[in-house]
Amino acid sequence: MTKTMQALVWHGVGDLRSEEVPVPRIGAKEVLVKVRYAGICATDQEIFCGHYPYPAPYIPGHEITGTIEEIGEGVEQLQVGDRVVIDPAIPCETCRYCRNGRPEFCQHYRELGINENGGWAQFVKAPARCVYRIPDTLGDLSAAVIEPLVCPFGAVHAAGVEAGDHVLVIGDGPAAMYFVQIARMMGAASVSVSYKLDSRIPDMRKCGAAYFAESKRIHELTDTKAYQAHGGFDLVIDAVGYAETIRQAIEMVRIGGRIIFYGLKEAETNGFPHKEVILKNLTLYGRTNAPALWGKVIECIENGFLHIDFIPDQVVFPHEVAELLSKPQWPWVKCIMKWSE
């Protein structure tokens, strides 16, 4: 096997270089994966722009699918040639949360592409416990968007959807499309969407959304049966993360309702309406990774409860990525980078 590989290495603000670097050497209970596709998301753009606290240089890329090239000693559940996806979050397994079965709260977790070398390369290494086979019915391109599905799944799993709940999703990106599907799968009576782009409505309908309002006219949803059933939405999910959408979420949720804060367009919110949160007896949820739920998500996809084939709608090659990350807005739903056949 070759000793070197091509990789995209981030060297600092706006500096992403294609370089020849050593192929990672794996140890016991690790696997080496030949990367087929790797996703590109807003987090990668924030890293590129220097908004993450981890020092350069390293290889980004945390949405990864490929084929196992090599297995380390002690790996029994995987074989060379398996088609797999990788959970980039690597819990430490020793802190109090890991030992109590809550790895999503790990105090020392590492993450591929965030503070460890990731999948924007021909090969990536990962602990075997973080690697999952993908079903034969799922294509490699679609598998590349499983990771950004697991995070919304974990958020809704934490907040809960009761049968008959009316849910509002604020946003029209891929995460919002996942949230709509997940809420419907878990028993929501209806899902409404506050959107920005008219072009996203057909896909949102495909996901199961019933009511729509343009983001600047979100209060039109107060006239729907979904809102009026309980005097507000039982669960509101902010998949955008602006100060405005956070305020909208608090306004649109019912008394005693729940809110998931998921989007991160702004790091801070001035004028947070905490008085309304208190007086409405609201419960707020913030979630990122969900390492304990990967198996459930893959089973839901395999059995047809969640659909992801239509999400990736743009494929690029490594030499195009730096220019792409420099653009302030992207016209596609989800962009994937191709590394190998």
Buried (B, 14 or more C-beta within 10 A) or exposed (E): EEEEBBBBBBEEEEEBEEBEBEBBEBEEBBBBBBBBBBBBBBBBBBBBEEEBEEEEBBBBBBBBBBBBBBBBEEBEEBEEEBBBBBBBBBBBEEBEBBEEEBBBEBEEBBBBBBBBBBBBBBBBBBBBBBBBBBEEEBBBBBBBBBBBBBBBBBBBBBBBBEEEBBBBBBBBBBBBBBBBBBBBBBEBBBBBBBBBEEEBBEBBEEBBBBBBBBBEEBEBBBEBEBBEBBEBBBBBBBBBBBBBBBBBBBBBBBEEBBBBBBBBBBEEBEEEBEEEBEEBEBBBBEBEBBBBBBEBBBEBBBEEBBBBEBBBEBBBEBEEBBEBBEEEEBEEBBBBBBBEE
